[in-house]
Amino acid sequence: MVTTNRLFQDFISFATDVDPGASGTSLSAPGLTDLLVVASPDFVALTLDPEEVFGAPEIVWVSAHSSAATTATIVRGQEGTSGIAHAVGTKGVISLTQAGIVEFLPHRHGSINAERTTNQVITDDTETTIVFDSIVAEDDPSNDLSYATGTGIMTINTTGWYIITAYMQMSGLNTDVTLRLVQNGVADDIANSNAPDSFQGPVATTLSYLGKFTATDTLRMRVFFDSGGPSGSVRGSGDEAQFSVARIS
């Protein structure tokens, strides 16, 4: 039976008149007559033995209950608890559990911010993926994102809208410096930003992008420059090279 819609009800408490055992799916108690009607996909969370009189508490989900009935169909051992036997007279209540609170909190989407910690050499006239080698901030309770510090690849785990920002500084004799946001490989350029030419270095550029991505999409930042010969470096010290991705919906 599907149980996906949590219901609440005030002032329900009871004492069991039958031990449901460790795996029984029927709960019996005279006080259940006051429980509201429950049918799929609704459920009501009950806590059995909340004061630990006979043993560890157990959270069960009522998946079916008829009007004024003294029995209910239950799903055992929910929300981190285990199904155990409960002696006759065990108290049961409807309570606001931790899982119930979390379920009704606004969803917090994921974000990851990575940076370079050392300079990365970039060969002249060769487009190169910037490897932001350290995650400096991560708030991703739903695992919306994954980032590989060894490759510089950000993987989208959850379909949605994301905002992407990147910043870098390059040292050297820099002309034609382009920062590119690349999706699903090195050829699919979805955004780019050009830095001003400099013959005294360093130069800096910033890129921002808002877009919808699907699960398994990959993102990386790549840089190209033309110095006429010498190599350059993406500077890596503190905030000189940053890559941030955040899901917004």
C-alpha positions as CSV (number, residue, x, y, z in Angstrom):
1,M,0.0,0.0,0.0
2,V,1.4,3.4,-1.0
3,T,2.0,5.8,2.0
4,T,3.2,9.1,0.8
5,N,0.9,11.8,2.3
6,R,1.5,12.4,6.0
7,L,-1.6,13.4,8.1
8,F,-1.8,14.8,11.5
9,Q,-4.4,14.8,14.3
10,D,-4.5,16.3,17.7
11,F,-5.3,14.6,21.1
12,I,-5.0,10.9,20.1
13,S,-3.6,8.5,22.7
14,F,-4.5,4.9,23.5
15,A,-3.4,1.7,25.2
16,T,-3.0,-1.5,23.1
17,D,-5.2,-4.5,24.0
18,V,-3.3,-7.0,21.8
19,D,0.5,-7.4,21.4
20,P,1.2,-6.9,17.7
21,G,4.5,-8.9,18.0
22,A,7.6,-7.7,16.2
23,S,6.1,-7.9,12.7
24,G,2.3,-7.8,13.0
25,T,0.6,-5.4,10.7
26,S,-2.6,-4.9,12.7
27,L,-2.8,-2.6,15.7
28,S,-5.6,-3.0,18.2
29,A,-6.7,-0.5,20.9
30,P,-10.0,0.8,22.1
31,G,-8.7,4.4,21.8
32,L,-8.3,4.0,18.1
33,T,-12.0,4.8,17.6
34,D,-11.1,8.5,17.7
35,L,-8.5,8.2,15.0
36,L,-9.4,9.8,11.6
37,V,-10.1,7.7,8.5
38,V,-6.9,6.8,6.7
39,A,-6.6,5.3,3.2
40,S,-3.9,5.2,0.6
41,P,-1.9,7.3,-0.1
42,D,-2.4,8.9,3.3
43,F,-0.7,7.7,6.5
44,V,-0.6,8.8,10.2
45,A,2.6,8.3,12.2
46,L,2.1,6.8,15.7
47,T,4.7,6.3,18.4
48,L,4.4,3.2,20.5
49,D,5.8,3.2,24.0
50,P,7.1,6.8,23.8
51,E,8.1,6.8,27.4
52,E,10.0,3.5,27.0
53,V,8.0,1.7,29.8
54,F,8.3,-1.7,28.1
55,G,11.3,-1.2,25.8
56,A,12.4,1.0,22.9
57,P,9.9,3.2,21.2
58,E,8.7,2.3,17.8
59,I,7.2,4.6,15.1
60,V,4.6,2.9,13.0
61,W,2.6,4.3,10.1
62,V,-1.1,3.7,10.0
63,S,-1.9,3.0,6.3
64,A,-5.6,2.1,6.8
65,H,-8.2,2.9,9.4
66,S,-12.0,2.9,9.1
67,S,-14.3,5.3,10.9
68,A,-14.6,4.4,14.6
69,A,-12.7,1.2,14.2
70,T,-10.6,-0.2,17.1
71,T,-8.0,-1.7,14.8
72,A,-5.7,-0.2,12.2
73,T,-3.4,-1.5,9.5
74,I,0.2,-0.4,10.2
75,V,3.6,-0.4,8.6
76,R,6.3,-1.4,11.2
77,G,9.6,0.1,12.2
78,Q,9.5,3.5,10.4
79,E,11.7,6.6,10.7
80,G,14.8,4.8,12.0
81,T,13.0,2.6,14.6
82,S,12.7,-1.2,14.6
83,G,9.7,-3.4,14.9
84,I,9.5,-5.1,18.3
85,A,6.8,-6.8,20.4
86,H,4.7,-4.5,22.6
87,A,3.0,-5.7,25.7
88,V,-0.7,-5.3,26.2
89,G,-1.3,-1.9,27.7
90,T,1.5,-0.2,25.8
91,K,0.8,3.5,25.3
92,G,0.6,4.9,21.8
93,V,0.3,8.5,20.6
94,I,0.3,10.7,17.5
95,S,3.4,12.8,17.8
96,L,5.3,15.2,15.6
97,T,8.4,13.3,14.7
98,Q,11.7,14.6,13.4
99,A,10.9,13.2,10.0
100,G,7.6,14.9,10.0
101,I,9.2,18.3,10.7
102,V,11.8,17.9,8.0
103,E,9.2,16.9,5.5
104,F,7.4,20.2,5.9
105,L,10.5,22.4,5.9
106,P,11.3,24.3,2.7
107,H,13.6,22.2,0.6
108,R,17.2,23.3,0.7
109,H,18.9,22.9,-2.7
110,G,22.5,22.0,-3.2
111,S,25.5,24.2,-3.9
112,I,29.3,23.6,-4.3
113,N,32.1,26.2,-4.5
114,A,35.6,25.0,-5.6
115,E,38.8,26.9,-6.0
116,R,42.4,26.5,-7.2
117,T,45.0,26.3,-4.4
118,T,48.1,26.4,-6.7
119,N,48.9,27.8,-10.1
120,Q,47.8,25.7,-13.0
121,V,50.1,26.0,-16.1
122,I,48.2,26.6,-19.3
123,T,49.9,25.9,-22.6
124,D,49.7,28.7,-25.2
125,D,47.1,28.2,-27.9
126,T,45.7,25.1,-26.2
127,E,42.3,25.1,-24.6
128,T,42.5,23.5,-21.2
129,T,40.1,22.4,-18.4
130,I,40.7,24.4,-15.2
131,V,41.0,21.9,-12.4
132,F,39.7,23.6,-9.3
133,D,41.4,21.3,-6.8
134,S,39.7,22.1,-3.5
135,I,36.1,22.3,-2.4
136,V,35.9,25.3,-0.1
137,A,32.1,25.3,0.6
138,E,29.5,22.6,0.1
139,D,25.8,22.7,1.2
140,D,24.1,19.8,-0.6
141,P,21.8,17.8,1.7
142,S,19.9,16.3,-1.3
143,N,23.1,15.4,-3.3
144,D,22.1,17.6,-6.2
145,L,25.7,17.9,-7.3
146,S,29.0,16.0,-7.4
147,Y,32.4,17.6,-8.0
148,A,35.7,15.8,-8.8
149,T,38.7,17.8,-7.6
150,G,41.0,15.7,-9.7
151,T,39.3,16.4,-13.1
152,G,37.5,19.7,-12.6
153,I,34.2,18.1,-13.6
154,M,30.9,19.0,-11.9
155,T,28.1,16.5,-12.3
156,I,24.4,17.3,-12.1
157,N,22.6,14.7,-10.1
158,T,19.1,16.3,-10.0
159,T,17.3,17.8,-12.9
160,G,16.6,21.5,-12.3
161,W,17.7,25.1,-12.7
162,Y,21.2,26.0,-11.7
163,I,23.2,29.2,-11.5
164,I,26.9,28.9,-12.4
165,T,29.6,31.5,-11.7
166,A,33.3,31.3,-12.3
167,Y,36.2,33.7,-11.9
168,M,39.9,33.4,-12.7
169,Q,43.1,35.4,-13.0
170,M,45.8,34.5,-15.4
171,S,49.4,35.5,-15.2
172,G,51.7,35.9,-18.2
173,L,51.6,37.8,-21.5
174,N,47.9,37.3,-22.1
175,T,46.0,38.0,-25.3
176,D,42.7,36.5,-26.5
177,V,41.9,34.9,-23.1
178,T,38.5,33.2,-23.2
179,L,36.8,31.4,-20.2
180,R,34.3,28.9,-21.4
181,L,31.5,27.0,-19.7
182,V,31.3,23.5,-21.3
183,Q,28.5,21.0,-21.0
184,N,28.8,17.2,-21.6
185,G,32.3,17.2,-23.2
186,V,34.8,19.7,-24.5
187,A,32.9,20.8,-27.6
188,D,29.6,22.0,-26.2
189,D,30.2,25.6,-25.3
190,I,27.1,27.1,-23.6
191,A,28.7,30.4,-22.3
192,N,31.9,32.2,-22.5
193,S,33.7,35.4,-21.3
194,N,36.6,37.2,-22.8
195,A,39.2,39.0,-20.7
196,P,40.9,42.2,-21.9
197,D,44.3,41.8,-23.5
198,S,47.3,42.5,-21.3
199,F,51.0,42.6,-22.0
200,Q,51.9,43.1,-18.4
201,G,49.5,40.6,-16.8
202,P,47.7,39.4,-14.9
203,V,44.2,39.5,-16.5
204,A,40.9,38.5,-14.9
205,T,37.5,37.5,-16.2
206,T,34.2,36.4,-14.7
207,L,31.4,34.3,-16.2
208,S,27.8,33.8,-15.0
209,Y,25.1,31.5,-16.4
210,L,21.6,30.5,-15.5
211,G,20.2,27.3,-17.1
212,K,18.3,24.1,-16.8
213,F,20.2,20.9,-16.6
214,T,19.2,17.2,-16.4
215,A,20.6,14.5,-14.2
216,T,24.0,13.2,-15.4
217,D,24.9,16.4,-17.2
218,T,28.5,17.5,-16.7
219,L,30.0,21.0,-16.5
220,R,33.5,22.2,-16.6
221,M,35.4,25.5,-17.0
222,R,37.9,25.7,-19.8
223,V,40.4,28.4,-20.7
224,F,42.1,29.4,-24.0
225,F,44.7,32.1,-24.5
226,D,47.2,33.2,-27.2
227,S,50.4,34.7,-25.9
228,G,52.4,34.1,-29.0
229,G,54.6,31.5,-27.4
230,P,55.1,31.5,-23.6
231,S,52.8,29.5,-21.3
232,G,50.6,31.2,-18.8
233,S,49.0,30.2,-15.5
234,V,45.6,30.2,-13.9
235,R,46.5,31.7,-10.6
236,G,45.7,29.6,-7.6
237,S,45.9,31.4,-4.2
238,G,42.8,32.2,-2.1
239,D,40.1,33.6,-4.3
240,E,42.0,34.0,-7.6
241,A,40.2,31.1,-9.3
242,Q,36.6,30.1,-8.3
243,F,33.9,27.8,-9.7
244,S,30.5,27.8,-8.1
245,V,27.3,25.9,-9.0
246,A,24.0,26.2,-7.1
247,R,20.6,24.7,-7.7
248,I,17.8,27.2,-7.4
249,S,14.7,25.1,-8.3
